[in-house]
């Protein structure tokens, strides 16, 4: 990866809707060269996907909730079972295995506290191997999903 590839990545992080022609102009290469390089960045796994970032409040998902999860035992089987169950829940935006007081942190977007309460009692508490859930309602999103610095 050279400085042109890095510039392509930075520009696409800022605006994934850039046309190939605009991108080529900004990195000072021909459109054909830019297309080949961008295609190669996808092929090599530097770019995993391109998608729209939806304004949560416009689709009634303005409440952001972080959930700390403690499993009842720390075994490969319990982790695998939990991760398999989590992967099937569309309301879970992120799930991270962490070190420390919790086993996992989940990121969830819901309409409001009542909406989360229903998910909590109906689905989160029913997840396999869950011993404890700790819920954190986000009061203000200072920085979320920022571009990677490189």
N, CA, C and O atoms as a GROMACS GRO file, in nm:
protein
  600
    1UNK      N    1   0.085  -0.118   0.000
    1UNK     CA    2   0.000   0.000   0.000
    1UNK      C    3   0.090   0.124   0.000
    1UNK      O    4   0.180   0.136   0.082
    2UNK      N    5   0.063   0.214  -0.092
    2UNK     CA    6   0.142   0.336  -0.099
    2UNK      C    7   0.058   0.456  -0.058
    2UNK      O    8  -0.056   0.440  -0.013
    3UNK      N    9   0.114   0.576  -0.072
    3UNK     CA   10   0.044   0.696  -0.026
    3UNK      C   11  -0.083   0.724  -0.107
    3UNK      O   12  -0.177   0.783  -0.054
    4UNK      N   13  -0.088   0.682  -0.233
    4UNK     CA   14  -0.210   0.702  -0.312
    4UNK      C   15  -0.321   0.612  -0.259
    4UNK      O   16  -0.435   0.657  -0.244
    5UNK      N   17  -0.290   0.487  -0.230
    5UNK     CA   18  -0.390   0.397  -0.172
    5UNK      C   19  -0.441   0.451  -0.039
    5UNK      O   20  -0.561   0.448  -0.012
    6UNK      N   21  -0.351   0.500   0.044
    6UNK     CA   22  -0.393   0.556   0.173
    6UNK      C   23  -0.484   0.677   0.153
    6UNK      O   24  -0.581   0.694   0.226
    7UNK      N   25  -0.452   0.760   0.055
    7UNK     CA   26  -0.536   0.878   0.029
    7UNK      C   27  -0.673   0.834  -0.021
    7UNK      O   28  -0.774   0.893   0.018
    8UNK      N   29  -0.678   0.732  -0.105
    8UNK     CA   30  -0.807   0.679  -0.151
    8UNK      C   31  -0.890   0.633  -0.031
    8UNK      O   32  -1.008   0.664  -0.021
    9UNK      N   33  -0.827   0.559   0.059
    9UNK     CA   34  -0.898   0.510   0.178
    9UNK      C   35  -0.950   0.625   0.263
    9UNK      O   36  -1.065   0.624   0.307
   10UNK      N   37  -0.866   0.725   0.287
   10UNK     CA   38  -0.908   0.840   0.368
   10UNK      C   39  -1.026   0.914   0.305
   10UNK      O   40  -1.123   0.948   0.373
   11UNK      N   41  -1.018   0.936   0.175
   11UNK     CA   42  -1.125   1.008   0.105
   11UNK      C   43  -1.255   0.928   0.106
   11UNK      O   44  -1.363   0.985   0.126
   12UNK      N   45  -1.247   0.798   0.085
   12UNK     CA   46  -1.368   0.715   0.088
   12UNK      C   47  -1.428   0.706   0.228
   12UNK      O   48  -1.550   0.694   0.242
   13UNK      N   49  -1.343   0.712   0.330
   13UNK     CA   50  -1.395   0.716   0.468
   13UNK      C   51  -1.476   0.842   0.491
   13UNK      O   52  -1.579   0.840   0.558
   14UNK      N   53  -1.429   0.952   0.436
   14UNK     CA   54  -1.498   1.080   0.454
   14UNK      C   55  -1.627   1.085   0.373
   14UNK      O   56  -1.727   1.140   0.419
   15UNK      N   57  -1.624   1.028   0.252
   15UNK     CA   58  -1.742   1.031   0.165
   15UNK      C   59  -1.742   0.908   0.076
   15UNK      O   60  -1.676   0.906  -0.028
   16UNK      N   61  -1.815   0.808   0.115
   16UNK     CA   62  -1.823   0.684   0.040
   16UNK      C   63  -1.900   0.698  -0.091
   16UNK      O   64  -1.903   0.604  -0.171
   17UNK      N   65  -1.961   0.814  -0.113
   17UNK     CA   66  -2.037   0.836  -0.236
   17UNK      C   67  -1.955   0.903  -0.346
   17UNK      O   68  -2.009   0.934  -0.453
   18UNK      N   69  -1.827   0.925  -0.322
   18UNK     CA   70  -1.744   0.985  -0.425
   18UNK      C   71  -1.748   0.900  -0.551
   18UNK      O   72  -1.737   0.777  -0.544
   19UNK      N   73  -1.762   0.964  -0.664
   19UNK     CA   74  -1.755   0.890  -0.789
   19UNK      C   75  -1.609   0.855  -0.816
   19UNK      O   76  -1.518   0.918  -0.762
   20UNK      N   77  -1.588   0.756  -0.898
   20UNK     CA   78  -1.452   0.719  -0.934
   20UNK      C   79  -1.380   0.837  -0.999
   20UNK      O   80  -1.261   0.858  -0.974
   21UNK      N   81  -1.451   0.913  -1.083
   21UNK     CA   82  -1.389   1.028  -1.150
   21UNK      C   83  -1.345   1.133  -1.048
   21UNK      O   84  -1.235   1.187  -1.058
   22UNK      N   85  -1.431   1.162  -0.951
   22UNK     CA   86  -1.396   1.261  -0.847
   22UNK      C   87  -1.280   1.211  -0.762
   22UNK      O   88  -1.188   1.286  -0.728
   23UNK      N   89  -1.285   1.085  -0.727
   23UNK     CA   90  -1.179   1.025  -0.647
   23UNK      C   91  -1.046   1.029  -0.722
   23UNK      O   92  -0.944   1.066  -0.666
   24UNK      N   93  -1.049   0.992  -0.849
   24UNK     CA   94  -0.927   0.995  -0.932
   24UNK      C   95  -0.868   1.135  -0.938
   24UNK      O   96  -0.747   1.154  -0.930
   25UNK      N   97  -0.955   1.233  -0.954
   25UNK     CA   98  -0.909   1.372  -0.962
   25UNK      C   99  -0.842   1.414  -0.830
   25UNK      O  100  -0.737   1.479  -0.831
   26UNK      N  101  -0.902   1.377  -0.719
   26UNK     CA  102  -0.849   1.417  -0.588
   26UNK      C  103  -0.717   1.348  -0.554
   26UNK      O  104  -0.636   1.404  -0.480
   27UNK      N  105  -0.694   1.228  -0.607
   27UNK     CA  106  -0.568   1.159  -0.578
   27UNK      C  107  -0.468   1.175  -0.694
   27UNK      O  108  -0.356   1.124  -0.688
   28UNK      N  109  -0.512   1.246  -0.797
   28UNK     CA  110  -0.425   1.281  -0.910
   28UNK      C  111  -0.376   1.158  -0.989
   28UNK      O  112  -0.257   1.145  -1.019
   29UNK      N  113  -0.472   1.069  -1.020
   29UNK     CA  114  -0.443   0.955  -1.109
   29UNK      C  115  -0.556   0.947  -1.212
   29UNK      O  116  -0.658   1.013  -1.197
   30UNK      N  117  -0.537   0.867  -1.312
   30UNK     CA  118  -0.642   0.850  -1.413
   30UNK      C  119  -0.760   0.772  -1.353
   30UNK      O  120  -0.742   0.697  -1.257
   31UNK      N  121  -0.881   0.791  -1.408
   31UNK     CA  122  -0.995   0.714  -1.359
   31UNK      C  123  -0.975   0.563  -1.367
   31UNK      O  124  -1.018   0.491  -1.278
   32UNK      N  125  -0.909   0.515  -1.472
   32UNK     CA  126  -0.884   0.371  -1.485
   32UNK      C  127  -0.791   0.322  -1.374
   32UNK      O  128  -0.814   0.216  -1.315
   33UNK      N  129  -0.686   0.398  -1.347
   33UNK     CA  130  -0.593   0.362  -1.240
   33UNK      C  131  -0.663   0.365  -1.104
   33UNK      O  132  -0.644   0.277  -1.021
   34UNK      N  133  -0.744   0.467  -1.084
   34UNK     CA  134  -0.817   0.479  -0.957
   34UNK      C  135  -0.912   0.361  -0.938
   34UNK      O  136  -0.920   0.304  -0.829
   35UNK      N  137  -0.983   0.325  -1.043
   35UNK     CA  138  -1.076   0.212  -1.036
   35UNK      C  139  -1.001   0.083  -1.003
   35UNK      O  140  -1.045   0.005  -0.919
   36UNK      N  141  -0.889   0.061  -1.070
   36UNK     CA  142  -0.809  -0.060  -1.045
   36UNK      C  143  -0.760  -0.063  -0.900
   36UNK      O  144  -0.767  -0.166  -0.834
   37UNK      N  145  -0.711   0.052  -0.850
   37UNK     CA  146  -0.660   0.058  -0.713
   37UNK      C  147  -0.773   0.036  -0.612
   37UNK      O  148  -0.756  -0.038  -0.514
   38UNK      N  149  -0.887   0.099  -0.634
   38UNK     CA  150  -1.001   0.083  -0.543
   38UNK      C  151  -1.048  -0.061  -0.542
   38UNK      O  152  -1.076  -0.118  -0.436
   39UNK      N  153  -1.057  -0.120  -0.659
   39UNK     CA  154  -1.097  -0.261  -0.669
   39UNK      C  155  -0.999  -0.350  -0.591
   39UNK      O  156  -1.040  -0.442  -0.521
   40UNK      N  157  -0.871  -0.321  -0.604
   40UNK     CA  158  -0.769  -0.399  -0.533
   40UNK      C  159  -0.780  -0.381  -0.381
   40UNK      O  160  -0.758  -0.476  -0.306
   41UNK      N  161  -0.813  -0.260  -0.337
   41UNK     CA  162  -0.832  -0.235  -0.193
   41UNK      C  163  -0.948  -0.318  -0.138
   41UNK      O  164  -0.940  -0.369  -0.026
   42UNK      N  165  -1.054  -0.332  -0.216
   42UNK     CA  166  -1.164  -0.420  -0.176
   42UNK      C  167  -1.117  -0.565  -0.174
   42UNK      O  168  -1.139  -0.637  -0.076
   43UNK      N  169  -1.051  -0.607  -0.281
   43UNK     CA  170  -1.006  -0.746  -0.294
   43UNK      C  171  -0.911  -0.785  -0.182
   43UNK      O  172  -0.917  -0.897  -0.130
   44UNK      N  173  -0.822  -0.693  -0.143
   44UNK     CA  174  -0.725  -0.720  -0.037
   44UNK      C  175  -0.782  -0.703   0.104
   44UNK      O  176  -0.711  -0.726   0.202
   45UNK      N  177  -0.909  -0.664   0.115
   45UNK     CA  178  -0.973  -0.654   0.245
   45UNK      C  179  -0.953  -0.523   0.318
   45UNK      O  180  -0.993  -0.512   0.434
   46UNK      N  181  -0.892  -0.424   0.255
   46UNK     CA  182  -0.877  -0.293   0.320
   46UNK      C  183  -1.012  -0.223   0.335
   46UNK      O  184  -1.035  -0.152   0.433
   47UNK      N  185  -1.099  -0.243   0.238
   47UNK     CA  186  -1.236  -0.191   0.245
   47UNK      C  187  -1.327  -0.312   0.254
   47UNK      O  188  -1.331  -0.395   0.163
   48UNK      N  189  -1.400  -0.322   0.364
   48UNK     CA  190  -1.486  -0.439   0.381
   48UNK      C  191  -1.626  -0.419   0.326
   48UNK      O  192  -1.690  -0.514   0.282
   49UNK      N  193  -1.675  -0.295   0.329
   49UNK     CA  194  -1.809  -0.268   0.276
   49UNK      C  195  -1.829  -0.118   0.264
   49UNK      O  196  -1.756  -0.038   0.323
   50UNK      N  197  -1.928  -0.081   0.187
   50UNK     CA  198  -1.967   0.058   0.174
   50UNK      C  199  -2.117   0.062   0.200
   50UNK      O  200  -2.193  -0.014   0.140
   51UNK      N  201  -2.160   0.151   0.289
   51UNK     CA  202  -2.302   0.159   0.320
   51UNK      C  203  -2.338   0.298   0.369
   51UNK      O  204  -2.252   0.377   0.406
   52UNK      N  205  -2.466   0.324   0.370
   52UNK     CA  206  -2.516   0.453   0.418
   52UNK      C  207  -2.521   0.452   0.570
   52UNK      O  208  -2.551   0.349   0.631
   53UNK      N  209  -2.491   0.565   0.631
   53UNK     CA  210  -2.507   0.582   0.775
   53UNK      C  211  -2.640   0.654   0.795
   53UNK      O  212  -2.657   0.768   0.754
   54UNK      N  213  -2.733   0.586   0.858
   54UNK     CA  214  -2.869   0.636   0.876
   54UNK      C  215  -2.878   0.720   1.004
   54UNK      O  216  -2.821   0.682   1.106
   55UNK      N  217  -2.948   0.831   0.997
   55UNK     CA  218  -2.972   0.914   1.116
   55UNK      C  219  -3.072   0.840   1.206
   55UNK      O  220  -3.188   0.824   1.169
   56UNK      N  221  -3.027   0.793   1.323
   56UNK     CA  222  -3.114   0.709   1.408
   56UNK      C  223  -3.248   0.774   1.444
   56UNK      O  224  -3.350   0.705   1.449
   57UNK      N  225  -3.247   0.903   1.468
   57UNK     CA  226  -3.372   0.969   1.508
   57UNK      C  227  -3.475   0.971   1.396
   57UNK      O  228  -3.595   0.981   1.422
   58UNK      N  229  -3.430   0.961   1.271
   58UNK     CA  230  -3.522   0.961   1.157
   58UNK      C  231  -3.596   0.828   1.143
   58UNK      O  232  -3.700   0.821   1.077
   59UNK      N  233  -3.543   0.722   1.203
   59UNK     CA  234  -3.606   0.590   1.195
   59UNK      C  235  -3.644   0.538   1.334
   59UNK      O  236  -3.649   0.418   1.359
   60UNK      N  237  -3.669   0.631   1.423
   60UNK     CA  238  -3.715   0.601   1.560
   60UNK      C  239  -3.621   0.508   1.636
   60UNK      O  240  -3.665   0.411   1.698
   61UNK      N  241  -3.492   0.539   1.630
   61UNK     CA  242  -3.391   0.463   1.706
   61UNK      C  243  -3.294   0.561   1.770
   61UNK      O  244  -3.172   0.543   1.762
   62UNK      N  245  -3.347   0.664   1.834
   62UNK     CA  246  -3.262   0.770   1.886
   62UNK      C  247  -3.196   0.736   2.020
   62UNK      O  248  -3.100   0.803   2.059
   63UNK      N  249  -3.244   0.636   2.091
   63UNK     CA  250  -3.185   0.600   2.220
   63UNK      C  251  -3.072   0.499   2.199
   63UNK      O  252  -3.093   0.391   2.145
   64UNK      N  253  -2.953   0.537   2.243
   64UNK     CA  254  -2.837   0.449   2.234
   64UNK      C  255  -2.812   0.388   2.372
   64UNK      O  256  -2.806   0.459   2.472
   65UNK      N  257  -2.799   0.257   2.374
   65UNK     CA  258  -2.781   0.184   2.499
   65UNK      C  259  -2.658   0.094   2.488
   65UNK      O  260  -2.643   0.020   2.390
   66UNK      N  261  -2.573   0.100   2.589
   66UNK     CA  262  -2.460   0.008   2.599
   66UNK      C  263  -2.495  -0.092   2.708
   66UNK      O  264  -2.545  -0.055   2.815
   67UNK      N  265  -2.470  -0.217   2.682
   67UNK     CA  266  -2.504  -0.322   2.778
   67UNK      C  267  -2.380  -0.404   2.808
   67UNK      O  268  -2.318  -0.461   2.718
   68UNK      N  269  -2.344  -0.408   2.936
   68UNK     CA  270  -2.236  -0.495   2.980
   68UNK      C  271  -2.293  -0.630   3.017
   68UNK      O  272  -2.393  -0.639   3.088
   69UNK      N  273  -2.230  -0.735   2.968
   69UNK     CA  274  -2.280  -0.870   2.990
   69UNK      C  275  -2.175  -0.952   3.064
   69UNK      O  276  -2.057  -0.952   3.029
   70UNK      N  277  -2.221  -1.022   3.168
   70UNK     CA  278  -2.136  -1.117   3.239
   70UNK      C  279  -2.200  -1.254   3.220
   70UNK      O  280  -2.318  -1.273   3.249
   71UNK      N  281  -2.121  -1.349   3.172
   71UNK     CA  282  -2.172  -1.485   3.154
   71UNK      C  283  -2.154  -1.564   3.283
   71UNK      O  284  -2.072  -1.529   3.368
   72UNK      N  285  -2.232  -1.670   3.298
   72UNK     CA  286  -2.226  -1.748   3.421
   72UNK      C  287  -2.102  -1.835   3.432
   72UNK      O  288  -2.065  -1.879   3.541
   73UNK      N  289  -2.036  -1.861   3.319
   73UNK     CA  290  -1.909  -1.934   3.322
   73UNK      C  291  -1.824  -1.891   3.203
   73UNK      O  292  -1.876  -1.850   3.099
   74UNK      N  293  -1.695  -1.901   3.221
   74UNK     CA  294  -1.600  -1.858   3.117
   74UNK      C  295  -1.542  -1.980   3.047
   74UNK      O  296  -1.430  -2.022   3.074
   75UNK      N  297  -1.621  -2.035   2.956
   75UNK     CA  298  -1.574  -2.149   2.878
   75UNK      C  299  -1.590  -2.116   2.730
   75UNK      O  300  -1.670  -2.031   2.693
   76UNK      N  301  -1.513  -2.184   2.647
   76UNK     CA  302  -1.526  -2.164   2.502
   76UNK      C  303  -1.667  -2.194   2.456
   76UNK      O  304  -1.721  -2.126   2.368
   77UNK      N  305  -1.727  -2.295   2.514
   77UNK     CA  306  -1.862  -2.334   2.475
   77UNK      C  307  -1.964  -2.226   2.510
   77UNK      O  308  -2.050  -2.194   2.428
   78UNK      N  309  -1.955  -2.169   2.630
   78UNK     CA  310  -2.052  -2.065   2.668
   78UNK      C  311  -2.032  -1.939   2.585
   78UNK      O  312  -2.130  -1.874   2.548
   79UNK      N  313  -1.906  -1.905   2.555
   79UNK     CA  314  -1.880  -1.789   2.469
   79UNK      C  315  -1.938  -1.813   2.329
   79UNK      O  316  -2.005  -1.726   2.273
   80UNK      N  317  -1.912  -1.931   2.273
   80UNK     CA  318  -1.960  -1.962   2.138
   80UNK      C  319  -2.113  -1.962   2.132
   80UNK      O  320  -2.171  -1.911   2.037
   81UNK      N  321  -2.176  -2.019   2.233
   81UNK     CA  322  -2.322  -2.023   2.237
   81UNK      C  323  -2.380  -1.883   2.246
   81UNK      O  324  -2.477  -1.851   2.176
   82UNK      N  325  -2.322  -1.800   2.332
   82UNK     CA  326  -2.368  -1.661   2.347
   82UNK      C  327  -2.348  -1.584   2.216
   82UNK      O  328  -2.440  -1.516   2.170
   83UNK      N  329  -2.231  -1.595   2.156
   83UNK     CA  330  -2.201  -1.522   2.032
   83UNK      C  331  -2.293  -1.566   1.918
   83UNK      O  332  -2.336  -1.484   1.838
   84UNK      N  333  -2.323  -1.692   1.912
   84UNK     CA  334  -2.415  -1.743   1.810
   84UNK      C  335  -2.554  -1.682   1.829
   84UNK      O  336  -2.618  -1.641   1.732
   85UNK      N  337  -2.601  -1.676   1.953
   85UNK     CA  338  -2.733  -1.619   1.982
   85UNK      C  339  -2.737  -1.469   1.950
   85UNK      O  340  -2.834  -1.420   1.894
   86UNK      N  341  -2.631  -1.398   1.988
   86UNK     CA  342  -2.623  -1.253   1.964
   86UNK      C  343  -2.625  -1.222   1.815
   86UNK      O  344  -2.689  -1.126   1.772
   87UNK      N  345  -2.557  -1.303   1.736
   87UNK     CA  346  -2.547  -1.276   1.592
   87UNK      C  347  -2.683  -1.283   1.523
   87UNK      O  348  -2.698  -1.231   1.412
   88UNK      N  349  -2.780  -1.344   1.585
   88UNK     CA  350  -2.914  -1.357   1.527
   88UNK      C  351  -3.008  -1.243   1.565
   88UNK      O  352  -3.121  -1.237   1.516
   89UNK      N  353  -2.964  -1.153   1.652
   89UNK     CA  354  -3.051  -1.045   1.699
   89UNK      C  355  -3.023  -0.917   1.621
   89UNK      O  356  -2.916  -0.858   1.636
   90UNK      N  357  -3.116  -0.873   1.538
   90UNK     CA  358  -3.091  -0.758   1.452
   90UNK      C  359  -3.078  -0.625   1.526
   90UNK      O  360  -3.022  -0.529   1.472
   91UNK      N  361  -3.127  -0.616   1.648
   91UNK     CA  362  -3.119  -0.490   1.720
   91UNK      C  363  -2.983  -0.469   1.786
   91UNK      O  364  -2.955  -0.360   1.837
   92UNK      N  365  -2.898  -0.570   1.787
   92UNK     CA  366  -2.762  -0.556   1.840
   92UNK      C  367  -2.674  -0.500   1.729
   92UNK      O  368  -2.651  -0.566   1.628
   93UNK      N  369  -2.625  -0.379   1.748
   93UNK     CA  370  -2.539  -0.316   1.647
   93UNK      C  371  -2.396  -0.366   1.657
   93UNK      O  372  -2.332  -0.393   1.555
   94UNK      N  373  -2.346  -0.380   1.777
   94UNK     CA  374  -2.209  -0.423   1.801
   94UNK      C  375  -2.207  -0.518   1.920
   94UNK      O  376  -2.287  -0.504   2.013
   95UNK      N  377  -2.116  -0.612   1.916
   95UNK     CA  378  -2.091  -0.702   2.029
   95UNK      C  379  -1.941  -0.722   2.038
   95UNK      O  380  -1.878  -0.767   1.942
   96UNK      N  381  -1.884  -0.689   2.152
   96UNK     CA  382  -1.739  -0.699   2.170
   96UNK      C  383  -1.706  -0.783   2.293
   96UNK      O  384  -1.757  -0.758   2.402
   97UNK      N  385  -1.622  -0.882   2.274
   97UNK     CA  386  -1.566  -0.958   2.385
   97UNK      C  387  -1.459  -0.870   2.448
   97UNK      O  388  -1.370  -0.821   2.378
   98UNK      N  389  -1.467  -0.849   2.579
   98UNK     CA  390  -1.375  -0.757   2.645
   98UNK      C  391  -1.308  -0.823   2.766
   98UNK      O  392  -1.355  -0.924   2.818
   99UNK      N  393  -1.199  -0.762   2.808
   99UNK     CA  394  -1.133  -0.805   2.932
   99UNK      C  395  -1.179  -0.712   3.043
   99UNK      O  396  -1.209  -0.595   3.018
  100UNK      N  397  -1.186  -0.762   3.164
  100UNK     CA  398  -1.225  -0.678   3.277
  100UNK      C  399  -1.347  -0.732   3.348
  100UNK      O  400  -1.366  -0.853   3.355
  101UNK      N  401  -1.428  -0.643   3.401
  101UNK     CA  402  -1.543  -0.681   3.482
  101UNK      C  403  -1.656  -0.746   3.401
  101UNK      O  404  -1.737  -0.820   3.457
  102UNK      N  405  -1.661  -0.719   3.273
  102UNK     CA  406  -1.764  -0.775   3.187
  102UNK      C  407  -1.700  -0.871   3.087
  102UNK      O  408  -1.580  -0.866   3.061
  103UNK      N  409  -1.784  -0.959   3.033
  103UNK     CA  410  -1.737  -1.048   2.927
  103UNK      C  411  -1.760  -0.984   2.790
  103UNK      O  412  -1.678  -0.998   2.700
  104UNK      N  413  -1.872  -0.915   2.775
  104UNK     CA  414  -1.909  -0.852   2.648
  104UNK      C  415  -1.967  -0.714   2.672
  104UNK      O  416  -2.023  -0.686   2.778
  105UNK      N  417  -1.953  -0.630   2.572
  105UNK     CA  418  -2.028  -0.504   2.566
  105UNK      C  419  -2.110  -0.507   2.438
  105UNK      O  420  -2.059  -0.540   2.331
  106UNK      N  421  -2.237  -0.472   2.452
  106UNK     CA  422  -2.328  -0.466   2.339
  106UNK      C  423  -2.366  -0.321   2.314
  106UNK      O  424  -2.375  -0.241   2.407
  107UNK      N  425  -2.388  -0.289   2.189
  107UNK     CA  426  -2.437  -0.156   2.151
  107UNK      C  427  -2.573  -0.178   2.086
  107UNK      O  428  -2.586  -0.253   1.990
  108UNK      N  429  -2.673  -0.110   2.140
  108UNK     CA  430  -2.811  -0.129   2.097
  108UNK      C  431  -2.874   0.007   2.069
  108UNK      O  432  -2.852   0.102   2.144
  109UNK      N  433  -2.952   0.017   1.964
  109UNK     CA  434  -3.030   0.139   1.937
  109UNK      C  435  -3.177   0.102   1.944
  109UNK      O  436  -3.222   0.004   1.884
  110UNK      N  437  -3.252   0.182   2.020
  110UNK     CA  438  -3.395   0.159   2.037
  110UNK      C  439  -3.470   0.292   2.029
  110UNK      O  440  -3.410   0.399   2.025
  111UNK      N  441  -3.601   0.283   2.026
  111UNK     CA  442  -3.685   0.404   2.019
  111UNK      C  443  -3.676   0.483   2.149
  111UNK      O  444  -3.656   0.605   2.147
  112UNK      N  445  -3.691   0.414   2.262
  112UNK     CA  446  -3.692   0.482   2.391
  112UNK      C  447  -3.671   0.380   2.503
  112UNK      O  448  -3.647   0.262   2.476
  113UNK      N  449  -3.681   0.425   2.626
  113UNK     CA  450  -3.657   0.338   2.741
  113UNK      C  451  -3.759   0.223   2.747
  113UNK      O  452  -3.723   0.111   2.781
  114UNK      N  453  -3.882   0.250   2.715
  114UNK     CA  454  -3.984   0.146   2.716
  114UNK      C  455  -3.953   0.038   2.612
  114UNK      O  456  -3.971  -0.081   2.637
  115UNK      N  457  -3.908   0.081   2.496
  115UNK     CA  458  -3.869  -0.012   2.391
  115UNK      C  459  -3.754  -0.101   2.439
  115UNK      O  460  -3.755  -0.223   2.418
  116UNK      N  461  -3.654  -0.040   2.502
  116UNK     CA  462  -3.542  -0.118   2.554
  116UNK      C  463  -3.588  -0.213   2.664
  116UNK      O  464  -3.543  -0.327   2.670
  117UNK      N  465  -3.675  -0.167   2.751
  117UNK     CA  466  -3.724  -0.251   2.861
  117UNK      C  467  -3.787  -0.379   2.807
  117UNK      O  468  -3.768  -0.487   2.864
  118UNK      N  469  -3.861  -0.368   2.698
  118UNK     CA  470  -3.923  -0.486   2.638
  118UNK      C  471  -3.816  -0.580   2.580
  118UNK      O  472  -3.821  -0.702   2.601
  119UNK      N  473  -3.718  -0.524   2.508
  119UNK     CA  474  -3.608  -0.607   2.456
  119UNK      C  475  -3.530  -0.673   2.569
  119UNK      O  476  -3.493  -0.790   2.561
  120UNK      N  477  -3.507  -0.597   2.674
  120UNK     CA  478  -3.431  -0.647   2.789
  120UNK      C  479  -3.501  -0.768   2.850
  120UNK      O  480  -3.439  -0.873   2.871
  121UNK      N  481  -3.630  -0.752   2.879
  121UNK     CA  482  -3.700  -0.862   2.946
  121UNK      C  483  -3.733  -0.978   2.854
  121UNK      O  484  -3.730  -1.093   2.896
  122UNK      N  485  -3.765  -0.949   2.728
  122UNK     CA  486  -3.806  -1.055   2.636
  122UNK      C  487  -3.688  -1.129   2.570
  122UNK      O  488  -3.698  -1.249   2.545
  123UNK      N  489  -3.577  -1.057   2.543
  123UNK     CA  490  -3.472  -1.119   2.464
  123UNK      C  491  -3.335  -1.121   2.529
  123UNK      O  492  -3.267  -1.224   2.527
  124UNK      N  493  -3.292  -1.011   2.587
  124UNK     CA  494  -3.157  -1.008   2.644
  124UNK      C  495  -3.144  -1.101   2.764
  124UNK      O  496  -3.045  -1.175   2.775
  125UNK      N  497  -3.241  -1.098   2.854
  125UNK     CA  498  -3.234  -1.186   2.971
  125UNK      C  499  -3.245  -1.334   2.934
  125UNK      O  500  -3.204  -1.421   3.010
  126UNK      N  501  -3.300  -1.361   2.816
  126UNK     CA  502  -3.316  -1.500   2.771
  126UNK      C  503  -3.194  -1.553   2.698
  126UNK      O  504  -3.191  -1.670   2.658
  127UNK      N  505  -3.093  -1.470   2.678
  127UNK     CA  506  -2.973  -1.517   2.609
  127UNK      C  507  -2.903  -1.626   2.689
  127UNK      O  508  -2.903  -1.622   2.812
  128UNK      N  509  -2.844  -1.723   2.621
  128UNK     CA  510  -2.780  -1.834   2.692
  128UNK      C  511  -2.659  -1.789   2.774
  128UNK      O  512  -2.580  -1.705   2.731
  129UNK      N  513  -2.647  -1.848   2.891
  129UNK     CA  514  -2.532  -1.830   2.981
  129UNK      C  515  -2.520  -1.692   3.045
  129UNK      O  516  -2.418  -1.663   3.107
  130UNK      N  517  -2.621  -1.607   3.032
  130UNK     CA  518  -2.613  -1.473   3.090
  130UNK      C  519  -2.639  -1.479   3.240
  130UNK      O  520  -2.742  -1.528   3.284
  131UNK      N  521  -2.542  -1.429   3.317
  131UNK     CA  522  -2.558  -1.418   3.461
  131UNK      C  523  -2.603  -1.279   3.500
  131UNK      O  524  -2.685  -1.262   3.590
  132UNK      N  525  -2.547  -1.178   3.432
  132UNK     CA  526  -2.576  -1.040   3.471
  132UNK      C  527  -2.570  -0.949   3.350
  132UNK      O  528  -2.486  -0.965   3.262
  133UNK      N  529  -2.662  -0.851   3.347
  133UNK     CA  530  -2.662  -0.745   3.247
  133UNK      C  531  -2.652  -0.612   3.320
  133UNK      O  532  -2.721  -0.591   3.419
  134UNK      N  533  -2.570  -0.524   3.271
  134UNK     CA  534  -2.561  -0.387   3.323
  134UNK      C  535  -2.590  -0.293   3.208
  134UNK      O  536  -2.524  -0.299   3.104
  135UNK      N  537  -2.688  -0.208   3.225
  135UNK     CA  538  -2.734  -0.120   3.119
  135UNK      C  539  -2.687   0.022   3.141
  135UNK      O  540  -2.694   0.075   3.252
  136UNK      N  541  -2.640   0.083   3.032
  136UNK     CA  542  -2.593   0.222   3.036
  136UNK      C  543  -2.664   0.298   2.924
  136UNK      O  544  -2.636   0.275   2.806
  137UNK      N  545  -2.755   0.388   2.959
  137UNK     CA  546  -2.820   0.472   2.858
  137UNK      C  547  -2.728   0.589   2.827
  137UNK      O  548  -2.684   0.660   2.918
  138UNK      N  549  -2.698   0.609   2.700
  138UNK     CA  550  -2.609   0.716   2.658
  138UNK      C  551  -2.686   0.848   2.662
  138UNK      O  552  -2.791   0.862   2.598
  139UNK      N  553  -2.633   0.943   2.737
  139UNK     CA  554  -2.698   1.072   2.750
  139UNK      C  555  -2.661   1.168   2.636
  139UNK      O  556  -2.741   1.251   2.595
  140UNK      N  557  -2.538   1.154   2.586
  140UNK     CA  558  -2.491   1.240   2.478
  140UNK      C  559  -2.386   1.165   2.398
  140UNK      O  560  -2.292   1.109   2.455
  141UNK      N  561  -2.402   1.164   2.269
  141UNK     CA  562  -2.304   1.101   2.181
  141UNK      C  563  -2.202   1.206   2.140
  141UNK      O  564  -2.227   1.289   2.052
  142UNK      N  565  -2.088   1.202   2.204
  142UNK     CA  566  -1.983   1.299   2.178
  142UNK      C  567  -1.910   1.266   2.049
  142UNK      O  568  -1.881   1.355   1.969
  143UNK      N  569  -1.879   1.139   2.030
  143UNK     CA  570  -1.808   1.092   1.910
  143UNK      C  571  -1.850   0.948   1.886
  143UNK      O  572  -1.838   0.864   1.975
  144UNK      N  573  -1.898   0.920   1.766
  144UNK     CA  574  -1.945   0.785   1.736
  144UNK      C  575  -1.904   0.748   1.594
  144UNK      O  576  -1.925   0.823   1.500
  145UNK      N  577  -1.846   0.632   1.581
  145UNK     CA  578  -1.810   0.577   1.451
  145UNK      C  579  -1.721   0.672   1.370
  145UNK      O  580  -1.744   0.694   1.251
  146UNK      N  581  -1.622   0.726   1.435
  146UNK     CA  582  -1.530   0.819   1.369
  146UNK      C  583  -1.444   0.744   1.267
  146UNK      O  584  -1.420   0.624   1.282
  147UNK      N  585  -1.397   0.815   1.164
  147UNK     CA  586  -1.306   0.752   1.068
  147UNK      C  587  -1.177   0.706   1.136
  147UNK      O  588  -1.131   0.768   1.232
  148UNK      N  589  -1.118   0.599   1.086
  148UNK     CA  590  -0.991   0.551   1.139
  148UNK      C  591  -0.880   0.649   1.101
  148UNK      O  592  -0.874   0.698   0.988
  149UNK      N  593  -0.795   0.676   1.196
  149UNK     CA  594  -0.678   0.761   1.169
  149UNK      C  595  -0.561   0.671   1.133
  149UNK      O  596  -0.527   0.579   1.208
  150UNK      N  597  -0.499   0.697   1.019
  150UNK     CA  598  -0.381   0.620   0.977
  150UNK      C  599  -0.297   0.705   0.885
  150UNK      O  600  -0.192   0.660   0.838
   0.00000   0.00000   0.00000
